[in-house]
Amino acid sequence: MNTIYADNAATTKISKTALAAMLPCFEENYGNPSSLHTVGQNAAEALFNARRTVAECLGCDPKEIIFTGGGSEADNQALLTGAELGARKGKKHIISDAIEHHAVLHSLKRLEKLGYEVTLLPVNGEGFVDPEDVRKAIRPDTALVTIMMANNEIGTIEPIKEIAEICHEKGVLFHTDAVQAVGHIPVNVKEIGCDMLSLAGHKFHGPKGVGALYARKGLLVSTLIEGGAQERGKRAGTENIPGIVGMAAALKEATDNLEANMAKITKLRDRLIEGLSVIPHSILNGPRDKRLPGNVNMCFEGIEGESLLLLLDQKGICASSGSACTSGSLDPSHVLLAIGRIHDVAHGSLRLSLCESNTEEEIETIIKAVPEVVDYLRRISPVWQDLQEGKRTYVIQ
């Protein structure tokens, strides 16, 4: 049985380009870039070139890139930076929204324990943050606004350029978690106007365990990990040269092929949405158009998402019911609840996330398999039986 991998929002397969770029870092340029000898300086040169590549892909200066251990670390560092800079001016209010990744939400909870006040804005039924809600929420003591660029579960692409403009009108720092966006849609930090931006290599065919924080020039970034003077003193620890080089190579490859990949993946996505939408009492989560090219997230009434995933896996289809970081939880997705799905419906969610390696044949296989599994699960579900007999009312018409 051939495996169909449709869980690219959780992680992606490393590209051959990234892997090839990494190999010399294990075999030749394996030195510590802080060392003065030749092997160390070769590693330092590889580090410099990778930083320049990432900066070029994002439209910024290499000195504005801080390499991290992943997107979550970058989010943590960004929020700590905004909080500490604000506190120095007596500003301890932070604005975010209800559908952020837990790397942001949990960081905000920690900051609340340290005396900061957090405002979580609601989203509409498609997951959009209203920029005017941001404007109204900003106060004289607001230190930071953090709104993700694209949602990891339902694929909603937020109006962050407009939000950034509002923040700067008010003299407030703006950070965006772009972990799901970078490598999949155009991202230029200068055009967006953000002060900080987070990304992770493994979301665009780079290796795991490496990410980056863009912090605009002149911003005093807080140190999250203390120790040596690596990353200009902002992130201690010997740099992960293979990971950084692999991430840079993967990002360049993704950026160079962005237009063609977006066109192909969007076509596959739209066919998948079309094919699954014929299932009775199903609903697409997130907007129809302003969503990530590869994201399809649907709810099917009367079933449990966990059972759906396990049965699809038996058919060789790898999917998800939401964020990979919470896949072990029995609680329904906070994102789906925030857009108005009730608990029973939110439990029956399926996220399929595609990449350029997926094929039309795979999409047709998924379109055939999902209705079969949904139908089987409904036939053995007492909830579905109650719905059929009129003892319960359908939520999804």
N, C-alpha and C positions, 0 to 999 in steps of 0.2 A: 504494500500500500504506500503510495506516494503521500508525503506530508504536505499539506497546504498551510503555510504559515501566514496567519492573518492577525497577528498580535504585535505589529510593529510599533504601536504607541508605547508598549511596555519596554521593548528593546528591539534592536535590529541586528541582523547578521553583519559581522564586520566585512567590509568590502576588500576585494583583492588588492586594490590600490592602497588602502590603509595598511593592510597586513604587510605588503611589500615595503612600504615606507618604514615600518616598525622594525623589520628584521635587522638592518644594520645597527640599530640601537642596542640590540642584544649581542651582536657578534663583533662589531667594530667600535662604534661610538658609545661604548658602555660606561664611560667614565663619569665621575661626579662633575657636573658643570662648574662647580665652585673650585675645583682643583686647577692649579696653574700649569700642570704638565700637558703634553700634547693630547693625550687621550681625553683628559678632562676638557680641554679647550675645544676639541672636536665635538664633544657633547654640548658644550656651551653654544657652539655655532649652530648645531641642530635645533637647540632650544630657541635661539634668536630667530632663525628662519621660520620655525613653526609659529612663533608669536606674530611675526610679520604677515604670514599667510592668513592667520585667523583675523588679524586686524583688517587686512585688505578685503576679506569676505564680508566683514561687518561694516566697512566704510569708516574706520577709525584709525587712530595712531597706535602703533605697537605698545607704547608706554601706557595705554589705557586698558590693556588686557592683563588680567591676573589669572593665572591658571590655578584651578582648584581640584578637589577630589571628586567633583560631580556637580550636577545641578542643584541638589539639596544644599550642599555646602555653599555654593554661590548665593543661593537665596538667603541662607542664614547670615552670611557676611554682609549682604546688601541691606538687610533689615537692621542688623546691628549698627551698621554705618549710619543709616538714616536716623535711627533712634538716638545714637550718641551725639551726632552733630546737632540734632534738634535740642537735646537736653542742655547743651552748652548755651543755648539761647533761650532756655526756659520753655521750650516747646516739647511737649510729651504726648501729643495726640497723633495717631496713625490711622490712615484710611485704607481699607482693602475691600474685598467683596466675599460673598458667601460661597463661591465655587472655586476658590484658589486651591492649589495643591497643598497637601498637608505640610510640606516643607515650609510654606509660608504661614499657614494657619497655626501650626504648632509653635513656630517662632513667635508669632503674635501673642499666643497664650503665655509664653515665657516672659515676654516684655510686659504683659499686663501684671504679672506677679512682681515685676520690678518697678511698678508704679506708673506705667504708661496706660493711656486710655485708647482703646481701639474701637473704631466704627467699621462694622462690616455692612457694606451696601447690599441691597437685594439685587437680583437679576430678573429679567422678564422671562416669559415662558420658553424663550429660545436660548437663554443664557447670556444675554447681552447686559452689560453695565451701561446705564444711561450717563453720558458725560455730565449732564446737568445735575444729576444726583451727586456726582463728585464735586461740582462747583458749590452746591448748597451745603455739602458736608464739611468743606474746608473752613477752618476757624483760624483765628490769629495764632493759636498755639499748635497748629498742625505742622508736624515735622516731615512727614513722608506720606506719599500715596503709592501703593503697590497693587497693580492690576496686571494679571497675566495677559500675554499676547494672544494665546490660543489655549482653549481648555483641553486638558488631557483626556477627558472622558467623552464629551459630546462634540468636541471639535470647533466650538464657536470661536470665531476670530473677533476679538474685541476692538473697539474704536480707540486704540491707545494713542494714536497721533493727536487726536482731538483732546483726549484726556491729558496728555503731556502738555499741550498748549495751555490748557486751563491751569494746570499746576504751576507752570512758569509765570503765568499772569499773576498768580497769587504768591509767588516766591516760595513754592514748596517743592521739595525734591520728589522725583518720580522714578520708580523702579518697575521693571516688567520682567516677569518670569517667562522667558521665551524658549524654554526647554523643548516644547512641542512644535515650535514654529521654525526655529533655525534649521536650515537645510531643506525645508519643505515649502516655504513661501518666502518672498523677498523680505529681507531684513537688513535695513541700513540704519544704524543708530543715529546718525546725524539727521536723516530725514524724519525719523520717528520723533527725535527730540528728547529721548530718555536720558536720565542721569546715570542709571545703572541698568544692566541687563544680564540675565543668567542664561547659561546654555550647558548642555551635556553631550559629550561625544557619542555615547551609545545610542542616541536617538536618530542619528543620521549615518549609520554604518561605520562609526568609529568604535574604539574599544570602550569597555566599561571602566569605571573608576577614575574618570578624568572629565573635567568641565572647565568653564571659564566664567569670570565675572568681568563684564565691561564696566568701567567706572570712568566717567568723563574727566578730562584733564582738569586739575585744580581741586578735585574732590578729595578730602582727607579720609581715606578708607580705613575703617577699623580693622585691627588685626584679630582674626578669629583663632588662629593657631600660633601660639608663641614658640619661640626657639631661635633658629638661625635667621639670617638676613635674606633668605630666598624671596623671590617675587617682590623685590624692593622693600623687604621687611614686612610685607602684608600677608604672607602665607608661609610660615616656616616649614621646613622639611625638605629633604633632597628631592628635587623635581623628578616626576615620573616621565622621563624623556621618551621612552617608547610610546607611552599612552598619549602624551602631548603631540608628538610627531604624527602618530596615527590619526588622532583627532583632526589635526590641521589638514592632513591629506584627504581625509574623508569629507571635511567641510568644503575644501576647494573643489573636489569632485562633484559634490552635491550642488554647489553654487554654479559651477560651469555648466551643469546639465539641468539646471532648475526649470527652465521654461518647458523643455521637452518632457521632463519627468512629471511636472504638474499637469500637463495636458493628458498624458497617458493615464496617470493615477486618477484624475478627476473623472475621466470617462469610465474607468472601472468602478469607481465609487458610485457614480450615478446609475450604472446598470445594476449594481448590487442593491441600491436603495429601491429601484424600480421593481426588481425581482422579489424582494422580501416584503414590500409594502402590500402585496396582494394577500398576505396571510391575514385572515380575519382577526379583528380586535388586536391590531398591532399599531404602533405609533413610532415615528422617527423622533429621536431626542436631539434637540439642537436645530439650527436653521437649515433650510434646504440648500442655500447657496453660500452664504458667508461662513463656510466651515472649512476645516483643513481638507486638502485634496483626498487624503486616504482614510478619513474617518467616517464610519457608519456605526451609529448607536441606536438600537431600537428596543422597545419594551413589548413583550408579548403577554397579554393578560392570561392568568390562570396557570402559570408555570413558575418554577423556581430556576433562576439563572444558573445556579451551581450544577443542577442536573443537566441542563442544556449544554453546558460546557463539557461535562464529562462524556456525554453521548456524542457530541461533535468530535471530541478527541478520539473516540473509538472509530470514527469515520475518517480519521486522519486530518482533521481541521483544528488548528490551534487558534483559539479566540480568547476573549476575556469578558468579564461582566462589569468591568470598570477599571479603576486605577490599579496598576500592578502593585502599588505600595499598600493597598488595603484588600488585596484579593483573598487574604486569609480570614477576613472579618465576615461575620454573618449579618452585620448591620447593612441596611440599604445605602446606596451611594448618597453622600451629602449633596452632590451635584444634582442628582435627579430629584431629590427632595426639594432643593432650592428652586428648581424650575417648575415645581408644582405637581410632580408625580407623587401619588400616595404610596405608602409603604408596600402594600400588596403588589402594586404594579411595578414599583422600582425594583423589587426582588426579581422580577422576570426580565432583566435587561441583558442585552448582548452587545458587546463592542467588537467590531471587526475593523482592524486598521491595516491598510494596504501600503505597499511600496512599489517601486518600479519593477521589481522582480516578479510580482504577481502577474498572472496571465488571464486572458479572457476565458480560457478553458477552466481555470481554477474558480473564477467567479461563477460560472455556470454550475459547477459542482456544488459550490456553497448554496446557490439559489435552489438547487434540488434537495440538498441535505437538510437545511434548516427547517423547511415546512414539514418534512417527514418527522423530524425529532420533536418539533413543537406539537404536531398532531398526536404523536405517541404519548408525550407527557400530559397532554390535556385529557386523553382517554383514561388515564390512571389517576387523574387529579380529582379529589372530592370537591375542591373549590370550583373547578370547571363544570362538574356535574351540577352543582348548585346553580351556577350561572345559566346553564342550559335549561334547567327546570324552572327558572324564574324565581328561585329562592334568594338569589342575590341579583343585584343590578350591575350590568356591565359598566365599567368606568371608561374603557376605550371602545368607542362605537365603531 
